[in-house]
Amino acid sequence: MSRNHRQVATFSLVLLLGLSTLQAKELPTQDANTSHLPPVQSNAQDQEIVLDGVSEDEWIVMALWLEEQEQFEQSGEIYSRLYDQTGKKEYLFKQVSNSIYSKTRVSESLTKIKEWTRRYPDDLAGRRMLMALYINEKSFDDAQKIGEYLLQHSDKESDLELAANSYFLAGKYKMGIDLLQKLYKKTKSEKILLRMTAIQSQYLKETKKAIQVLETHRLLGESSPDVYKMLIDLYIQEKNINKILETYQALYLIEPNEEYLKKIVEIYLYNRDFKKLILFLESNHADDTLLYELYKKEKYFKKARVLSEEFYAKDKNPLWLAEKGILIYEEASNKNDPKMLKELLSLFEEAFKKGVDDSSYLNYYGYTLIEKEIDIDKGMEYVARALKQQPDNGFYLDSLAWGHYKKKECRKAYTIMKKVIEKEGAKEPEIKEHWEKIQQCQKPVIMGRR
């Protein structure tokens, strides 16, 4: 039996046993032609029995204790003896349940429950118990016959579901689905809906129909996260990435969960749709740190600067001062504006004073001092500090070479820059520009040496 068959069978057994136990005290009238079987005693006439010197109540307590210890075979033996002595329905049903759990005395239990249903044909609880045994024994065709009987003689929703299960176990998926559809229309139960669409997709290969049913349910009212998860699974089967994303977003709105957020971000990044990801993060305030990085990537520097100020106000981490300095520069239309540069330098100095020592900020600050010829020597000192942390970083070496170039130290600039080109190439526009200028600077040195 396949894994999914086992799941349906397990569900059916649990449901059957639960229903039968709840109804075990419905005592039918005894047939006059069944005097060879244990007598059925009504509650009014119940008499305490004694077996082997032990009272009925004590045997019951012992049986219940054995069930708690999961010793179902021994518990089943007690219930069997109690049933044989009293004919009480609840003991028979408990014997059958324990027989199923322990997989012992199955033949005996089957004989007894079949005889019970023969004696009391109108006792549907007995038929449900017989169905449980048939399912346990993989006699799915026999279970289906009981399901059909329940359809004809019961208007209970649970019996309609049991009948559908019997069709599924017999491999008659279309007939089972038809029954579940009737039950769903009547109850609007999500449990029924999810079982119906799962089987519809997996066994009938009607994934699109299953999606349509689920989407209709979702549009007509509130749905649990399970409905959205089922939809996502089906859209994955259909390889419909846009619908997967849309459903994850709807799911995230009703159940904000890091796992769902991660999936949403992954899909946007896979599609390289950064602008829509920004809109999503802005509308949900889901991940401001990621939003900040996306602002920088998409050159929304003003928005990024506002966020950096909010971050600093919250945690007072001086790193955000350096970040703000970078954003002020990148946002500026005039990169040589003295007022802007003064604010940038002030922010960086404060950040360093408060403990920032990250190489990327040291290099950015140092390069700015060099490029704007504010203080070339000081700038080179900061670049050197960055290189202590990352000696082979091509961008930091480029900054150092550019400092030598600004100081007209062309030979030193050329030696360093040649290493950068060998390492990084000249694809980066700024590196290419520096390399060309340093080469031009080097030519007179070479000619002078000649």
C-alpha positions in Angstrom: 0.0 0.0 0.0 1.4 3.4 -0.9 2.2 6.1 1.6 -0.9 8.1 0.6 -3.1 5.0 0.9 -1.7 4.4 4.4 -2.6 8.0 5.3 -6.2 7.6 4.1 -6.4 4.3 5.9 -5.0 5.7 9.1 -7.4 8.7 9.0 -10.3 6.3 8.4 -9.4 4.1 11.3 -9.1 7.0 13.7 -12.4 8.5 12.6 -14.2 5.1 12.6 -12.9 4.1 16.1 -13.8 7.5 17.5 -17.3 7.4 16.1 -17.9 3.9 17.1 -16.7 4.4 20.7 -18.9 7.5 21.1 -21.9 5.5 20.0 -21.0 2.2 21.8 -23.7 2.7 24.4 -26.5 2.7 21.9 -27.9 -0.7 22.8 -30.1 -2.3 20.1 -33.0 -4.6 20.8 -31.9 -8.3 20.9 -33.0 -10.6 18.1 -35.1 -13.5 19.3 -33.1 -15.9 17.0 -29.7 -15.1 18.6 -30.0 -16.8 21.9 -26.7 -18.6 21.3 -24.9 -15.3 21.7 -24.1 -13.4 24.9 -27.2 -11.7 26.2 -27.5 -7.9 25.8 -28.2 -6.3 29.2 -29.9 -2.9 29.4 -28.7 -0.4 31.9 -31.7 -0.9 34.1 -31.0 -4.6 34.5 -27.2 -4.5 34.6 -25.8 -6.8 37.3 -22.2 -6.6 38.6 -20.4 -9.7 37.4 -17.4 -11.4 38.9 -14.7 -13.2 36.8 -12.1 -15.3 38.6 -13.0 -13.6 41.9 -12.5 -10.1 40.4 -15.4 -7.7 40.0 -16.4 -6.2 36.6 -15.3 -2.7 37.7 -11.9 -3.9 38.7 -11.5 -5.7 35.3 -12.4 -2.4 33.6 -9.8 -0.4 35.6 -7.2 -3.0 34.8 -8.1 -2.9 31.0 -7.9 0.9 31.0 -4.5 0.8 32.7 -3.2 -1.7 30.2 -4.4 0.6 27.4 -2.5 3.5 28.9 0.6 1.2 28.9 -0.2 0.4 25.2 -0.6 -3.3 26.1 -3.5 -3.6 23.8 -3.4 -7.3 23.4 -3.9 -8.0 27.1 -6.5 -5.2 27.4 -8.3 -6.7 24.4 -8.4 -10.1 26.2 -10.2 -8.6 29.2 -12.8 -6.8 27.0 -13.3 -10.1 25.1 -14.1 -12.0 28.3 -16.3 -9.1 29.6 -18.3 -9.1 26.3 -18.6 -12.9 26.4 -20.1 -12.7 29.9 -22.3 -9.6 29.5 -23.0 -9.1 25.8 -22.4 -5.3 26.4 -21.8 -3.5 23.1 -19.1 -1.2 24.6 -16.9 -4.2 25.5 -17.2 -5.7 22.0 -16.2 -2.4 20.5 -13.3 -2.0 22.9 -12.1 -5.5 22.0 -12.2 -4.7 18.3 -10.3 -1.4 18.8 -7.6 -3.2 20.8 -7.4 -5.9 18.2 -6.7 -3.3 15.6 -4.1 -1.6 17.6 -2.3 -4.8 18.6 -3.0 -6.7 15.4 -4.0 -9.7 17.4 -7.2 -11.8 17.8 -8.3 -10.1 14.5 -10.1 -13.2 13.2 -12.0 -13.5 16.5 -12.9 -9.8 16.5 -14.0 -10.0 12.9 -16.3 -13.0 13.6 -17.9 -11.3 16.6 -18.5 -7.9 14.9 -19.9 -9.5 11.8 -22.3 -11.5 13.9 -23.2 -8.4 15.8 -24.1 -6.5 12.5 -26.1 -9.6 11.4 -28.1 -9.6 14.6 -28.5 -5.8 14.6 -28.6 -4.7 11.0 -29.8 -1.2 12.0 -26.9 -0.6 14.3 -24.7 1.6 12.1 -22.1 1.9 14.8 -21.4 -1.8 14.5 -21.0 -1.4 10.7 -18.5 1.4 11.2 -16.5 -0.9 13.5 -16.6 -3.7 10.9 -15.4 -1.2 8.4 -12.5 -0.3 10.6 -11.5 -4.0 10.8 -11.8 -4.4 7.0 -9.6 -1.4 6.4 -7.1 -2.7 8.9 -7.0 -6.0 7.0 -6.8 -4.2 3.7 -10.2 -5.6 2.6 -11.0 -2.4 0.8 -13.8 -3.8 -1.3 -15.6 -5.1 1.7 -15.1 -1.7 3.4 -16.6 0.0 0.3 -19.7 -2.1 0.6 -20.3 -0.9 4.1 -19.7 2.7 2.9 -22.4 2.2 0.3 -24.7 0.9 3.1 -24.0 3.9 5.2 -24.9 6.2 2.2 -28.3 4.5 1.9 -29.1 4.4 5.6 -27.5 7.4 7.2 -27.8 11.2 6.7 -24.9 11.9 9.0 -22.0 14.0 7.5 -19.5 11.7 9.2 -20.9 8.7 7.4 -20.8 10.5 4.1 -17.1 11.1 4.7 -16.5 7.5 5.7 -18.2 6.3 2.5 -15.9 8.6 0.5 -12.9 7.1 2.3 -14.0 3.6 1.4 -14.1 4.6 -2.2 -10.6 6.1 -2.0 -9.2 3.0 -0.4 -10.7 0.8 -3.1 -9.1 3.0 -5.7 -12.3 4.6 -6.9 -11.1 8.2 -6.5 -13.7 9.9 -8.8 -16.6 8.4 -6.8 -15.0 9.4 -3.5 -14.3 13.0 -4.8 -18.0 13.3 -5.8 -19.1 12.4 -2.3 -16.6 14.9 -0.7 -17.8 17.6 -3.0 -21.4 17.1 -1.8 -20.2 17.2 1.8 -18.1 20.3 1.2 -21.1 22.1 -0.4 -23.1 21.3 2.6 -20.6 22.1 5.3 -18.0 24.4 3.7 -15.5 22.4 5.9 -11.9 23.2 5.2 -10.8 19.8 6.4 -13.0 18.2 3.7 -11.9 20.8 1.1 -8.2 20.1 1.7 -8.6 16.3 1.5 -10.7 16.6 -1.6 -8.3 18.8 -3.5 -5.2 16.8 -2.4 -6.7 13.6 -3.7 -8.1 15.4 -6.8 -4.6 16.7 -7.7 -2.6 13.6 -6.8 -4.8 10.8 -8.0 -7.0 12.3 -10.7 -4.2 14.7 -11.9 -6.8 17.5 -11.9 -4.5 20.1 -10.4 -6.1 23.1 -12.2 -9.6 22.1 -10.9 -8.2 21.7 -7.4 -6.7 25.2 -7.6 -10.0 26.6 -8.9 -11.9 25.1 -5.9 -9.4 26.4 -3.4 -9.2 29.9 -4.9 -13.0 30.1 -4.9 -13.1 29.1 -1.3 -10.4 31.7 -0.5 -12.3 34.5 -2.3 -15.6 33.7 -0.6 -14.4 34.2 2.9 -11.7 33.9 5.5 -9.4 30.9 4.9 -6.9 29.3 7.2 -3.2 29.2 6.4 -3.6 25.6 5.4 -5.6 26.6 2.4 -2.9 29.0 1.2 -0.2 26.3 1.8 -2.2 23.8 -0.3 -2.5 26.4 -3.0 1.3 27.0 -2.9 2.0 23.3 -3.3 -0.3 23.1 -6.3 1.2 26.2 -7.9 4.6 24.7 -7.4 3.4 21.6 -9.3 2.2 24.0 -12.1 5.5 25.9 -11.9 3.6 29.2 -11.7 6.1 31.3 -9.9 4.0 34.5 -10.0 1.1 32.7 -8.3 3.4 31.2 -5.8 4.6 34.7 -4.9 1.1 36.1 -4.8 -0.1 33.4 -2.5 2.9 33.7 -0.2 2.2 37.4 0.1 -1.5 36.8 0.9 -0.4 34.2 3.5 2.1 36.5 5.1 -0.7 39.1 5.6 -2.7 36.8 7.7 0.2 35.0 9.4 3.4 37.1 9.5 6.1 34.4 9.6 9.8 34.6 8.9 9.6 31.5 6.7 7.0 33.0 4.4 8.9 36.3 4.3 12.1 34.5 3.3 10.2 32.7 0.4 8.8 36.0 -0.8 12.2 37.7 -0.8 13.8 34.7 -2.5 11.2 34.8 -5.4 11.6 38.6 -5.9 15.4 38.2 -5.9 15.2 35.3 -8.3 13.1 37.4 -10.6 15.5 40.4 -10.0 12.4 42.5 -9.3 14.0 44.7 -6.7 11.5 47.6 -7.1 8.5 45.4 -6.4 10.3 43.9 -3.5 10.9 47.4 -2.1 7.2 48.2 -2.4 6.3 45.0 -0.6 8.8 45.6 2.3 7.6 49.2 2.5 4.0 48.3 2.8 4.6 45.5 5.4 7.6 46.9 7.3 8.7 43.3 7.1 12.5 43.7 7.1 13.9 47.3 7.3 17.5 46.1 7.2 16.9 44.4 3.8 14.9 47.4 2.7 17.9 49.6 3.5 20.2 47.5 1.4 17.7 47.6 -1.5 17.4 51.4 -1.2 21.2 51.7 -1.7 21.2 49.2 -4.5 18.5 51.0 -6.4 20.0 54.4 -5.6 17.1 55.5 -3.4 19.6 57.4 -1.3 17.2 59.8 0.4 15.0 57.0 1.6 18.1 55.1 2.7 19.4 58.1 4.7 16.0 58.5 6.5 16.2 54.8 7.5 19.9 55.2 8.7 18.8 58.0 10.9 16.0 55.9 12.4 18.4 53.0 13.0 20.9 55.2 14.8 18.1 56.7 16.9 17.2 53.2 18.0 20.5 51.5 18.7 23.1 54.4 18.7 25.4 52.2 16.7 28.0 54.7 15.2 28.2 52.6 12.1 25.0 54.4 11.0 26.8 57.7 11.2 29.3 56.5 8.6 26.5 55.1 6.5 24.7 58.4 6.6 27.9 60.1 5.5 28.1 57.8 2.4 24.5 58.4 1.6 24.8 62.2 1.9 27.6 62.1 -0.7 25.9 59.7 -3.0 22.7 61.7 -2.9 24.3 65.0 -3.6 24.0 66.4 -7.2 27.1 68.4 -6.7 29.9 66.1 -5.4 32.1 69.1 -4.7 29.7 71.0 -2.5 31.8 72.3 0.4 28.8 72.1 2.8 28.0 68.6 1.9 31.7 67.5 2.2 32.0 69.1 5.5 29.0 67.2 6.9 30.4 64.0 5.4 33.8 64.4 7.1 32.1 65.3 10.4 30.0 62.2 10.4 32.9 60.0 9.6 35.1 61.5 12.2 32.4 61.1 14.8 31.9 57.5 13.8 35.6 56.7 14.1 35.8 58.5 17.4 32.9 56.3 18.7 34.7 53.1 17.7 34.0 52.3 14.0 37.0 50.6 12.5 35.6 48.7 9.6 38.0 48.7 6.5 35.2 49.6 4.1 34.5 52.9 6.0 38.2 53.6 6.5 38.8 53.3 2.7 35.7 55.3 1.8 36.8 58.2 4.0 40.4 58.0 3.0 39.6 57.9 -0.7 37.3 60.9 -0.3 40.1 62.9 1.3 42.4 61.9 -1.5 39.9 62.4 -4.4 38.7 65.8 -3.2 42.4 66.8 -2.3 41.2 67.8 1.1 44.1 66.1 2.9 45.9 63.5 0.7 48.4 62.3 3.3 45.7 61.8 5.9 43.6 60.0 3.3 46.4 57.6 2.5 46.8 56.9 6.2 43.2 55.8 6.5 43.6 53.7 3.3 46.7 52.1 4.8 44.6 51.2 7.9 42.0 49.6 5.7 44.8 47.6 3.9 46.1 46.2 7.2 42.7 44.5 7.5 42.5 43.4 3.9 46.0 43.6 2.3 44.9 42.2 -1.1 41.7 44.2 -1.6 42.0 45.6 -5.1 39.8 48.6 -4.4 41.8 49.6 -1.4 45.0 49.3 -3.4 43.4 51.4 -6.1 42.8 54.1 -3.5 46.4 54.0 -2.3 47.7 54.2 -5.9 45.4 57.1 -6.5 46.9 58.9 -3.5 50.4 58.4 -5.0 49.1 59.7 -8.3 47.7 62.8 -6.6 51.1 63.4 -5.0 52.7 63.0 -8.5 54.5 59.9 -7.3 53.8 58.2 -10.6 56.2 55.3 -10.3 54.8 54.2 -7.0 51.2 54.7 -8.3 52.1 52.6 -11.4 53.6 49.7 -9.4 50.6 49.4 -7.2 48.0 50.0 -9.9 49.6 47.3 -12.1 48.9 44.8 -9.3 45.3 46.0 -9.2 44.8 45.4 -13.0 46.4 42.0 -12.8 44.0 41.1 -9.9 40.8 42.9 -10.8 41.1 43.7 -14.5 39.9 47.1 -15.9 36.1 46.4 -16.1 35.3 48.7 -13.2 34.9 52.2 -14.8 36.8 54.0 -11.9 39.7 51.6 -11.9 39.9 51.8 -15.7 40.0 55.6 -15.5 42.7 55.6 -12.8 44.8 53.1 -14.7 44.7 55.2 -17.9 45.7 58.3 -16.0 48.5 56.6 -14.0 49.9 55.1 -17.3 50.0 58.6 -18.8 51.7 59.8 -15.7 54.2 57.0 -15.9 55.3 57.7 -19.5 57.3 60.9 -18.7 59.1 59.1 -15.9 60.1 56.3 -18.2 61.2 58.8 -21.0 63.1 60.9 -18.4 65.0 57.8 -17.3 66.1 57.2 -20.9 
